[in-house]
């Protein structure tokens, strides 16, 4: 049996599925696309997380688009982090051309242009359905990790949250949190010392600086009401297709703190909200994090530990998390080891360091007799990728150089008018875009401070009035008291002794 036929048999056996799966494309051998030798990803293993990597311009975004489309067609909702702004085309049908027709003939799949149900989301000033969360929802532990606080500072944050809980002071936005920080070492200093012990002003000052840093990166827009309910991410349209929620992040590439804050809070909220489902036949929701290095490169060790822990646990909730980045080395090793699917587009070798990195990447893939993986990684064409997945039993599939199918939706961005049209069709935009600024810790503490000041003022005024009334009723007693006060004062005594001293010289 020739080597080609052996390889075809290995691919067909390795990627055989009994239940629903996504067809990514067809396997290739020695530059030849093997028609009908499909490379498939079982829906059952999509919650095992994954990686889409490759150099700029090799087709990562189109692979993400293909994945999202096919998940939606299978009734699975998707959340895409769109950092470059090139995924909005999912809402409109693509256009067939000669290049696409030939590609699909080689693969053995028909091409069907179509658009998909899309929700445009935002955490910044861009148009879309706004995502927010309150400070209270973060809680003291998560907020401390995001702000990268010390153990002492984290303890202070816990005390502040406890005080607000005990005194019915809602912590909704960063304005509320800054106010309680200041109150604890100013007007409420004695109250806090009596209840919790002394709170250092240097510590609260350091915390405040971290809050201001987050605020400057757009945190003031993200924290507040109305809080986004993660169940709204798992909707389907009238045809049973999963909603593709696209979070527009084109204006926060230089604000990684906000990006990582949002990601960690979202994962934590999903983990706390979604029920345990174990190993089901399909995921409940799939998240794609484009430009994933933004999450990791400026994250503290504490934040990375939290992310790693959440990613390990969240798959039992039926949630798949996929990282999209240029180089697999952008992802921490502990996170990379949790990923079941790897789609590797071409890498470029311009330096000895690049060649060494490519060799290390190649070693992460299954051993194969059919490819020189390290060499082929530099020679993959646009729209081609090495794929290694997990089969329905959780066993790694054979490594397959894959000719990827073309996206069914538009491979270009929507116009501003088209984006506006998508937002206008949203069923949840009105629900979340209403600005709410109800009475919370900021307003309640200001009232408390004002009442305290007014009470003190009245007390002082009352005391003065009492003295005056007493003087008016007993003028002789008052004059006597003033005379005694004068003649017994230190200044008067020194003056008298000074005069006597001169007289007897």
C-alpha positions as CSV (number, residue, x, y, z in Angstrom):
1,X,0.0,0.0,0.0
2,X,1.6,3.3,-1.0
3,X,2.6,5.9,1.6
4,X,-0.2,8.3,0.4
5,X,-2.9,5.7,1.0
6,X,-1.4,4.9,4.4
7,X,-1.6,8.5,5.3
8,X,-5.2,8.9,4.1
9,X,-6.2,5.9,6.2
10,X,-4.5,7.4,9.2
11,X,-6.3,10.7,8.8
12,X,-9.7,9.0,8.2
13,X,-9.3,6.8,11.3
14,X,-7.8,9.6,13.5
15,X,-10.4,12.2,12.6
16,X,-13.4,9.8,12.5
17,X,-16.3,11.0,14.7
18,X,-19.6,9.3,15.7
19,X,-21.2,12.5,16.8
20,X,-21.3,16.1,15.5
21,X,-18.0,17.7,14.5
22,X,-16.7,20.8,12.7
23,X,-14.9,20.3,9.4
24,X,-11.9,22.6,9.3
25,X,-10.7,21.5,5.9
26,X,-8.8,18.6,4.2
27,X,-5.4,17.1,5.0
28,X,-2.4,17.7,2.8
29,X,0.6,15.6,1.9
30,X,3.6,16.9,-0.1
31,X,1.7,20.0,-1.2
32,X,-1.2,17.9,-2.4
33,X,-4.7,18.5,-0.9
34,X,-6.3,15.1,-0.3
35,X,-10.0,15.6,-1.3
36,X,-12.5,14.3,1.2
37,X,-9.8,13.5,3.8
38,X,-11.5,15.8,6.3
39,X,-9.8,17.2,9.4
40,X,-12.6,17.5,12.0
41,X,-13.0,18.8,15.5
42,X,-15.5,16.9,17.6
43,X,-18.0,19.2,19.4
44,X,-17.5,17.0,22.4
45,X,-13.9,18.1,23.0
46,X,-14.2,21.8,22.1
47,X,-14.5,22.7,25.8
48,X,-10.9,21.4,26.2
49,X,-9.6,24.9,25.1
50,X,-7.2,25.6,22.2
51,X,-4.7,27.8,20.4
52,X,-4.7,29.5,17.0
53,X,-1.2,30.8,16.3
54,X,0.9,32.1,13.4
55,X,2.8,35.0,12.0
56,X,1.0,38.1,10.8
57,X,-0.9,37.6,7.5
58,X,-1.0,33.8,7.6
59,X,-4.7,33.5,8.1
60,X,-5.3,33.3,11.9
61,X,-8.3,35.6,11.8
62,X,-9.9,33.7,9.0
63,X,-9.5,30.4,10.9
64,X,-11.1,32.1,13.9
65,X,-13.9,33.2,11.6
66,X,-14.4,29.6,10.2
67,X,-14.5,28.2,13.7
68,X,-17.0,30.7,14.9
69,X,-19.3,30.3,11.9
70,X,-19.5,26.5,12.2
71,X,-20.0,26.7,16.0
72,X,-22.9,29.1,15.4
73,X,-24.4,26.7,12.7
74,X,-24.3,24.0,15.3
75,X,-26.3,26.1,17.8
76,X,-23.3,27.0,19.9
77,X,-23.0,30.7,21.0
78,X,-19.6,32.3,20.6
79,X,-17.8,35.3,22.2
80,X,-15.0,36.9,20.1
81,X,-12.5,39.5,21.4
82,X,-12.0,41.6,18.3
83,X,-8.8,43.6,19.0
84,X,-7.9,44.4,15.3
85,X,-11.5,45.1,14.3
86,X,-11.6,42.6,11.4
87,X,-14.3,40.2,12.5
88,X,-17.5,42.2,12.1
89,X,-17.9,40.8,8.6
90,X,-19.4,37.7,10.2
91,X,-22.8,39.5,10.1
92,X,-22.9,39.5,6.2
93,X,-22.6,36.8,3.6
94,X,-19.3,36.3,1.8
95,X,-18.9,36.3,-2.0
96,X,-17.7,33.3,-4.0
97,X,-14.9,33.8,-6.5
98,X,-12.6,31.5,-8.5
99,X,-10.0,31.2,-5.7
100,X,-12.7,30.1,-3.2
101,X,-14.3,27.7,-5.7
102,X,-11.0,26.0,-6.5
103,X,-10.1,25.7,-2.8
104,X,-13.4,24.0,-1.9
105,X,-13.2,21.7,-4.9
106,X,-9.8,20.5,-3.6
107,X,-11.2,20.0,-0.1
108,X,-14.4,18.3,-1.3
109,X,-16.8,20.7,0.3
110,X,-19.5,22.9,-1.3
111,X,-19.2,26.6,-0.6
112,X,-22.3,28.4,0.8
113,X,-22.1,32.1,1.4
114,X,-24.1,33.3,4.4
115,X,-24.2,35.8,7.3
116,X,-24.6,34.9,11.0
117,X,-26.5,36.4,14.0
118,X,-24.1,38.9,15.5
119,X,-24.2,41.1,18.6
120,X,-21.8,44.0,18.8
121,X,-20.5,44.6,22.4
122,X,-18.2,47.2,23.9
123,X,-16.4,48.1,27.1
124,X,-15.2,51.5,25.9
125,X,-16.6,54.5,24.1
126,X,-17.3,52.6,20.9
127,X,-20.8,51.9,19.7
128,X,-22.4,48.7,20.8
129,X,-24.1,46.9,23.7
130,X,-22.2,48.0,26.8
131,X,-20.6,45.5,29.2
132,X,-20.3,46.7,32.8
133,X,-19.7,45.1,36.2
134,X,-19.9,46.6,39.7
135,X,-17.0,46.8,42.1
136,X,-19.1,44.7,44.6
137,X,-19.4,41.9,42.0
138,X,-15.6,41.8,41.7
139,X,-15.3,41.3,45.4
140,X,-12.2,42.2,47.5
141,X,-10.0,39.2,46.4
142,X,-10.4,39.6,42.7
143,X,-10.2,43.4,42.9
144,X,-6.9,43.1,44.9
145,X,-5.5,40.7,42.3
146,X,-6.3,43.0,39.4
147,X,-4.8,45.9,41.2
148,X,-1.7,43.7,42.1
149,X,-1.9,44.7,45.8
150,X,0.3,43.5,48.6
151,X,-1.0,41.2,51.4
152,X,-1.4,44.2,53.7
153,X,-3.2,46.3,51.1
154,X,-5.4,43.4,50.2
155,X,-6.4,43.1,53.8
156,X,-7.4,46.8,53.8
157,X,-9.6,46.2,50.7
158,X,-11.3,43.3,52.5
159,X,-12.0,45.6,55.5
160,X,-13.4,48.3,53.3
161,X,-15.8,45.8,51.6
162,X,-16.8,44.5,55.0
163,X,-17.5,48.0,56.3
164,X,-19.7,48.7,53.2
165,X,-21.6,45.5,53.7
166,X,-22.2,46.2,57.3
167,X,-23.4,49.7,56.6
168,X,-25.4,49.1,53.5
169,X,-23.1,51.1,51.2
170,X,-23.3,49.8,47.7
171,X,-19.9,49.8,45.9
172,X,-20.9,50.2,42.2
173,X,-18.2,52.1,40.5
174,X,-14.6,53.3,41.1
175,X,-15.9,56.6,42.4
176,X,-17.5,54.7,45.3
177,X,-14.4,52.7,46.0
178,X,-12.2,55.9,46.0
179,X,-14.6,57.6,48.4
180,X,-14.5,54.8,51.0
181,X,-10.7,54.7,50.7
182,X,-10.5,58.3,51.6
183,X,-13.2,58.1,54.2
184,X,-11.3,55.4,56.1
185,X,-8.3,57.6,56.8
186,X,-10.1,61.0,57.1
187,X,-13.6,61.6,58.4
188,X,-14.2,58.0,59.4
189,X,-10.7,57.4,60.8
190,X,-11.8,57.0,64.4
191,X,-14.8,54.8,63.5
192,X,-12.5,52.4,61.5
193,X,-9.9,52.3,64.3
194,X,-12.5,51.4,66.8
195,X,-14.0,48.6,64.7
196,X,-11.0,47.3,62.7
197,X,-7.8,48.8,64.0
198,X,-5.6,51.5,62.5
199,X,-5.5,51.8,58.7
200,X,-2.3,53.3,57.3
201,X,-2.7,56.3,55.1
202,X,0.4,55.3,53.0
203,X,-1.4,52.0,52.2
204,X,-4.6,53.6,51.2
205,X,-2.6,56.1,49.2
206,X,-0.9,53.3,47.3
207,X,-4.2,51.5,46.6
208,X,-5.7,54.8,45.4
209,X,-2.8,55.2,42.9
210,X,-3.5,51.8,41.5
211,X,-7.2,52.6,41.2
212,X,-6.4,55.8,39.3
213,X,-4.2,53.9,36.9
214,X,-7.0,51.5,36.1
215,X,-9.4,54.5,35.8
216,X,-7.1,56.1,33.3
217,X,-7.2,53.0,31.2
218,X,-11.0,53.1,30.9
219,X,-12.0,51.4,34.1
220,X,-14.4,54.2,34.9
221,X,-16.4,53.1,31.8
222,X,-16.4,49.4,32.7
223,X,-17.3,49.6,36.4
224,X,-20.9,50.5,37.1
225,X,-24.5,49.6,36.3
226,X,-26.3,48.0,34.7
227,X,-24.3,44.9,35.2
228,X,-24.0,42.5,32.2
229,X,-25.6,39.2,32.7
230,X,-23.5,36.4,31.2
231,X,-26.5,34.3,30.4
232,X,-27.2,36.9,27.5
233,X,-24.0,35.4,25.8
234,X,-25.7,32.0,25.3
235,X,-28.6,33.0,23.1
236,X,-29.7,31.5,19.8
237,X,-31.6,33.1,17.0
238,X,-35.0,32.0,15.6
239,X,-33.3,29.5,13.3
240,X,-31.4,27.8,16.2
241,X,-28.0,29.3,15.4
242,X,-25.8,30.4,18.2
243,X,-25.3,34.1,18.7
244,X,-21.8,35.4,17.8
245,X,-21.1,38.2,20.3
246,X,-18.2,40.4,19.0
247,X,-16.5,42.5,21.6
248,X,-14.9,45.5,19.9
249,X,-11.5,46.2,21.4
250,X,-9.8,48.2,18.7
251,X,-9.2,51.2,21.0
252,X,-7.7,49.4,24.1
253,X,-4.5,47.9,22.7
254,X,-2.6,50.4,24.7
255,X,-4.7,49.7,27.8
256,X,-3.8,46.0,28.7
257,X,-4.8,46.5,32.4
258,X,-8.5,47.1,31.3
259,X,-8.4,44.1,28.9
260,X,-7.0,41.7,31.5
261,X,-9.4,43.1,34.2
262,X,-12.4,42.4,31.9
263,X,-11.2,39.0,30.9
264,X,-10.6,37.8,34.5
265,X,-13.9,39.2,35.7
266,X,-15.8,37.6,32.8
267,X,-14.3,34.2,33.3
268,X,-14.9,34.4,37.0
269,X,-18.5,35.4,36.5
270,X,-19.1,32.6,33.9
271,X,-17.6,30.1,36.3
272,X,-19.7,31.2,39.2
273,X,-23.0,31.4,37.1
274,X,-22.9,28.4,34.8
275,X,-23.8,25.0,36.3
276,X,-21.5,22.0,36.3
277,X,-22.2,19.8,33.3
278,X,-19.0,17.6,33.1
279,X,-18.3,16.0,29.8
280,X,-21.2,16.8,27.6
281,X,-21.6,16.3,23.8
282,X,-21.3,20.0,23.0
283,X,-20.0,23.2,24.7
284,X,-22.3,25.8,26.2
285,X,-20.2,28.8,25.1
286,X,-16.8,29.2,23.3
287,X,-14.6,32.3,23.9
288,X,-11.9,33.4,21.4
289,X,-9.3,35.8,22.7
290,X,-7.6,37.5,19.8
291,X,-4.1,39.1,20.4
292,X,-4.0,37.0,23.6
293,X,-0.5,38.3,24.5
294,X,-2.3,41.5,25.7
295,X,-3.8,39.4,28.5
296,X,-0.5,37.9,29.6
297,X,2.3,40.3,28.9
298,X,1.5,42.9,31.6
299,X,-0.3,40.6,34.1
300,X,1.2,40.1,37.5
301,X,2.0,36.6,38.8
302,X,-1.0,36.6,41.0
303,X,-3.3,37.5,38.0
304,X,-1.6,34.7,35.9
305,X,-2.2,32.2,38.7
306,X,-5.9,33.2,38.8
307,X,-6.2,32.9,35.0
308,X,-4.6,29.5,35.0
309,X,-6.8,28.2,37.8
310,X,-9.9,29.5,36.1
311,X,-9.1,28.0,32.8
312,X,-8.4,24.6,34.4
313,X,-11.8,24.6,36.1
314,X,-14.1,26.3,33.6
315,X,-14.2,23.5,31.1
316,X,-16.4,21.5,33.5
317,X,-19.0,24.2,33.0
318,X,-19.0,23.5,29.2
319,X,-16.9,26.6,28.3
320,X,-14.1,26.5,25.8
321,X,-11.4,29.2,25.8
322,X,-9.3,29.7,22.7
323,X,-6.2,32.0,22.5
324,X,-5.3,33.6,19.2
325,X,-1.7,35.0,19.0
326,X,1.4,35.2,16.8
327,X,3.6,32.8,18.7
328,X,2.7,30.0,21.0
329,X,5.4,31.3,23.3
330,X,3.1,34.3,24.0
331,X,1.1,31.9,26.2
332,X,2.5,30.9,29.6
333,X,3.6,27.2,29.6
334,X,1.1,26.3,32.4
335,X,-1.8,27.6,30.4
336,X,-0.5,26.1,27.1
337,X,-0.4,22.7,28.7
338,X,-4.2,22.9,29.3
339,X,-5.0,23.3,25.6
340,X,-6.5,20.4,23.6
341,X,-6.6,21.9,20.1
342,X,-3.7,23.6,18.3
343,X,-4.0,25.3,15.0
344,X,-0.6,26.4,13.9
345,X,-0.2,28.7,10.9
346,X,3.2,29.5,9.3
347,X,6.0,30.9,11.5
348,X,8.8,33.1,10.1
349,X,12.5,32.4,10.7
350,X,14.6,35.5,10.3
351,X,17.1,34.9,13.0
352,X,18.8,32.1,14.9
353,X,16.5,32.9,17.8
354,X,13.5,32.5,15.5
355,X,14.8,29.1,14.3
356,X,15.3,27.9,17.8
357,X,11.7,29.0,18.8
358,X,10.3,27.2,15.7
359,X,12.1,24.0,16.7
360,X,10.6,24.2,20.2
361,X,7.1,24.8,18.7
362,X,7.5,21.7,16.5
363,X,8.4,19.6,19.5
364,X,4.9,20.3,21.0
365,X,3.2,18.4,18.2
366,X,2.7,14.7,17.8
367,X,5.5,12.8,16.2
368,X,4.8,12.0,12.6
369,X,6.6,10.1,9.7
370,X,4.9,12.3,7.1
371,X,6.1,15.8,7.9
372,X,9.3,17.5,8.8
373,X,7.3,19.7,11.2
374,X,10.0,22.3,12.0
375,X,10.8,22.8,8.3
376,X,7.2,22.8,7.1
377,X,6.2,25.3,9.8
378,X,8.1,28.0,7.8
379,X,6.6,26.9,4.4
380,X,2.9,26.7,5.1
381,X,0.8,28.8,2.7
382,X,-1.8,31.4,3.6
383,X,-4.9,29.5,4.7
384,X,-2.9,26.4,5.6
385,X,-2.2,25.2,9.1
386,X,-0.9,22.2,11.1
387,X,-3.8,20.9,13.2
388,X,-3.7,18.6,16.2
389,X,-6.9,18.1,18.2
390,X,-8.5,15.6,20.6
391,X,-10.8,12.9,19.3
392,X,-14.0,12.0,21.1
393,X,-12.1,9.8,23.5
394,X,-9.8,12.6,24.4
395,X,-6.8,11.1,22.5
396,X,-4.6,13.4,20.4
397,X,-5.4,13.1,16.7
398,X,-2.6,12.7,14.0
399,X,-0.8,15.8,13.0
400,X,-2.4,17.1,9.8
401,X,-1.2,19.8,7.5
402,X,-4.6,21.2,6.5
403,X,-6.0,23.2,3.6
404,X,-8.6,25.3,5.5
405,X,-12.0,26.0,4.1
406,X,-13.0,29.6,3.3
407,X,-15.2,31.6,5.6
408,X,-18.9,31.6,4.6
409,X,-19.3,35.2,5.8
410,X,-17.7,38.4,4.5
411,X,-13.9,38.4,4.8
412,X,-13.8,42.1,5.4
413,X,-15.1,44.6,8.0
414,X,-18.6,46.1,8.0
415,X,-19.1,49.8,7.2
416,X,-20.1,52.2,10.0
417,X,-23.6,52.2,8.6
418,X,-23.8,48.3,8.6
419,X,-22.5,48.2,12.2
420,X,-25.1,50.7,13.2
421,X,-27.7,48.5,11.6
422,X,-26.5,45.4,13.5
423,X,-26.7,47.4,16.8
424,X,-30.2,48.6,16.0
425,X,-31.3,45.0,15.6
426,X,-30.0,44.0,19.0
427,X,-32.4,42.6,21.5
428,X,-30.3,43.6,24.5
429,X,-28.7,46.9,23.6
430,X,-31.5,49.0,25.2
431,X,-31.3,46.8,28.3
432,X,-27.7,47.6,28.9
433,X,-27.1,51.0,27.3
434,X,-29.3,52.9,29.8
435,X,-27.0,54.9,32.1
436,X,-27.8,54.2,35.8
437,X,-26.2,56.2,38.6
438,X,-28.3,55.3,41.7
439,X,-27.4,56.3,45.2
440,X,-24.4,54.4,46.4
441,X,-21.4,54.6,48.7
442,X,-20.2,57.9,47.2
443,X,-23.4,59.8,47.8
444,X,-24.2,58.1,51.1
445,X,-20.8,58.8,52.6
446,X,-21.0,62.4,51.5
447,X,-24.4,62.7,53.2
448,X,-23.0,61.1,56.4
449,X,-20.0,63.6,56.4
450,X,-22.4,66.5,55.8
451,X,-24.6,65.4,58.7
452,X,-21.6,65.0,61.0
453,X,-20.3,68.4,60.1
454,X,-23.7,70.0,60.6
455,X,-24.1,68.3,64.0
456,X,-20.6,69.5,65.1
457,X,-21.4,73.0,64.0
458,X,-24.7,73.0,65.9
459,X,-23.0,71.7,69.0
460,X,-20.3,74.5,68.9
461,X,-23.0,77.1,68.3
462,X,-25.1,75.8,71.1
463,X,-22.2,75.8,73.5
464,X,-21.4,79.5,72.7
465,X,-25.1,80.5,73.0
466,X,-25.2,78.7,76.4
467,X,-22.2,80.7,77.7
468,X,-23.7,84.0,76.5
469,X,-27.0,83.2,78.1
470,X,-25.2,82.3,81.3
471,X,-23.4,85.7,81.2
472,X,-26.6,87.6,80.7
473,X,-28.4,86.0,83.6
474,X,-25.5,86.5,86.1
475,X,-23.4,89.5,85.1
476,X,-21.6,89.8,88.5
477,X,-20.6,86.1,88.5
478,X,-19.4,86.4,84.9
479,X,-17.2,89.5,85.7
480,X,-15.7,87.7,88.7
481,X,-14.8,84.7,86.6
482,X,-13.2,86.9,84.0
483,X,-11.2,88.8,86.7
484,X,-10.0,85.6,88.3
485,X,-9.0,84.2,84.9
486,X,-7.0,87.3,84.2
487,X,-5.1,87.7,87.5
488,X,-4.2,84.0,87.5
489,X,-2.9,83.9,84.0
490,X,0.8,83.3,83.5
491,X,1.2,86.5,81.6
492,X,-0.3,88.7,84.4
493,X,1.8,87.0,87.0
494,X,5.0,87.5,85.0
495,X,4.1,91.1,84.6
496,X,3.5,91.8,88.3
497,X,6.8,90.1,89.3
498,X,8.6,92.1,86.7
499,X,7.3,95.4,88.1
500,X,8.2,94.4,91.8
501,X,11.6,93.4,90.7
502,X,12.4,96.8,89.3
503,X,11.0,98.6,92.4
504,X,13.3,96.8,94.8
505,X,16.5,97.1,92.8
